[in-house]
Amino acid sequence: MITWITDNFFWFQVVSAVISIALVAHIVYLIVRMDYFSDRRDYGWRVLRGAAGERRRTLKTWKRVLDKVQTSDPVLWRQAIDEAGAILSETLRAAGYQGASLDEQLERATEAQVAGSQITERIRVRLRSVLEDTSTPLELTHVKELLRAYRDILKGFGLIE
């Protein structure tokens, strides 16, 4: 038995190498097929590092949000909340908190204690009450409270002052 193994050792090595190459090729195929690294490639860590371009764009959008809140039009308030939510969603996605909605991303961020669970939980509760109930008019105090919570998280990431 031992002589048969030693006589055919070369073929064991060949078969082993072929199987290893096939498995590695299959793993690479699956990674490419799943597009596993797409989020890192698309968003990178530039948002988290506070890259100048991202920071300027975020500040510019945040100023637009604040301008809309200064008006007396509830439609503009809702647009301001949507824009601020988009900024926050993009930031959380870049930080690795994936989710189909901002609420899911905040849930994952709360679990990881990203910017203080009280802040993210407060946003989730207020977000549901403000955005899901379109029959009741928005109140400026609720809008400002939600935007303050957004601001606190964005400050934590160093994107706004």
C-alpha positions in Angstrom: 0.0 0.0 0.0 2.7 2.5 1.0 4.7 1.7 -2.2 1.6 2.5 -4.3 1.3 5.9 -2.7 5.0 6.7 -3.1 4.9 5.4 -6.7 1.9 7.7 -7.5 2.8 10.7 -5.3 3.4 12.9 -8.4 -0.2 12.2 -9.5 -1.5 13.0 -6.1 0.2 16.4 -6.3 -1.2 17.0 -9.8 -4.8 16.1 -8.8 -4.4 18.2 -5.6 -3.2 21.2 -7.5 -6.0 20.9 -10.1 -8.6 20.7 -7.3 -7.1 23.7 -5.5 -7.0 25.8 -8.6 -10.6 24.9 -9.4 -11.7 25.9 -5.9 -9.8 29.2 -5.9 -11.2 30.0 -9.4 -14.7 29.2 -8.1 -14.2 31.5 -5.1 -13.0 34.3 -7.3 -16.0 33.8 -9.6 -18.4 34.0 -6.7 -16.8 37.1 -5.3 -17.0 38.8 -8.7 -20.6 37.5 -9.3 -21.7 38.8 -5.9 -20.0 42.2 -6.6 -18.7 41.9 -3.0 -16.4 44.9 -3.1 -18.7 47.3 -5.0 -19.6 49.4 -2.0 -16.0 49.8 -0.9 -15.1 50.7 -4.5 -18.0 53.1 -5.0 -18.0 54.9 -1.7 -14.6 54.0 -0.2 -13.7 55.7 3.0 -13.5 59.2 1.6 -16.7 60.2 3.4 -15.4 59.0 6.7 -12.0 60.6 6.3 -13.8 63.9 5.5 -12.4 64.4 2.1 -12.6 68.0 1.1 -14.9 67.4 -1.9 -17.4 65.3 0.1 -17.3 67.7 3.0 -17.9 70.7 0.8 -20.8 69.0 -1.0 -22.3 67.9 2.3 -22.0 71.4 3.8 -23.6 72.9 0.7 -26.5 70.5 0.8 -26.9 71.0 4.6 -27.1 74.8 4.1 -29.9 74.2 1.5 -31.6 72.0 4.1 -31.4 74.8 6.7 -32.6 77.4 4.3 -35.7 75.3 3.6 -36.4 74.9 7.3 -36.3 78.7 7.7 -39.4 79.1 5.5 -43.0 78.6 6.6 -43.9 76.1 4.0 -44.4 72.5 5.3 -43.7 71.1 1.8 -40.2 72.6 1.9 -39.7 71.2 5.4 -40.5 67.7 4.1 -38.0 68.2 1.2 -35.4 69.3 3.8 -36.0 66.1 5.8 -35.6 64.1 2.6 -32.4 65.8 1.6 -30.9 65.5 5.1 -31.9 61.8 5.1 -30.2 61.3 1.8 -27.0 62.8 3.2 -27.2 60.6 6.3 -28.0 57.5 4.3 -25.0 58.0 2.0 -22.7 58.6 5.0 -24.0 55.5 6.8 -23.7 53.4 3.6 -20.0 54.6 3.3 -19.5 53.6 6.9 -20.6 50.1 6.1 -24.1 50.2 7.4 -26.1 48.7 4.6 -29.8 48.7 4.4 -32.7 49.2 2.0 -33.9 52.3 3.9 -32.5 54.9 6.2 -34.4 53.2 9.0 -32.6 49.8 8.4 -29.2 51.6 8.3 -30.0 53.4 11.5 -31.0 50.1 13.1 -27.6 48.6 12.2 -25.9 51.8 13.3 -27.7 51.6 16.7 -26.5 48.0 17.1 -22.9 49.1 16.5 -23.1 52.2 18.7 -21.9 54.3 15.8 -22.8 57.8 17.0 -24.6 57.1 20.3 -27.6 54.8 20.3 -29.8 57.5 21.9 -29.4 59.7 18.8 -30.0 57.0 16.2 -32.9 55.6 18.1 -34.4 59.1 18.5 -34.1 59.6 14.7 -35.7 56.2 14.0 -38.7 57.0 16.2 -39.1 60.6 14.9 -38.6 59.5 11.3 -41.4 57.0 11.5 -43.8 59.5 13.1 -42.9 62.3 10.8 -42.7 60.6 7.4 -45.1 57.7 7.7 -48.1 59.8 8.9 -48.7 62.2 5.9 -52.2 63.0 7.0 -51.1 65.2 9.9 -49.3 68.4 9.1 -45.6 68.7 10.0 -44.7 70.8 13.0 -41.6 72.9 12.9 -40.5 71.6 16.3 -40.5 68.0 15.1 -38.6 68.9 11.9 -36.0 70.8 13.9 -35.6 67.9 16.4 -35.1 65.5 13.6 -32.6 67.7 11.8 -30.7 68.2 15.1 -30.3 64.5 15.5 -29.1 64.2 11.8 -26.7 67.0 12.5 -25.3 65.2 15.6 -24.5 62.1 13.6 -23.0 64.1 10.7 -20.9 66.0 13.2 -19.7 62.6 14.6 -18.5 61.8 11.1 -16.8 65.2 10.8 -18.8 66.2 7.7 -20.3 69.4 9.2 -19.4 71.7 12.0 
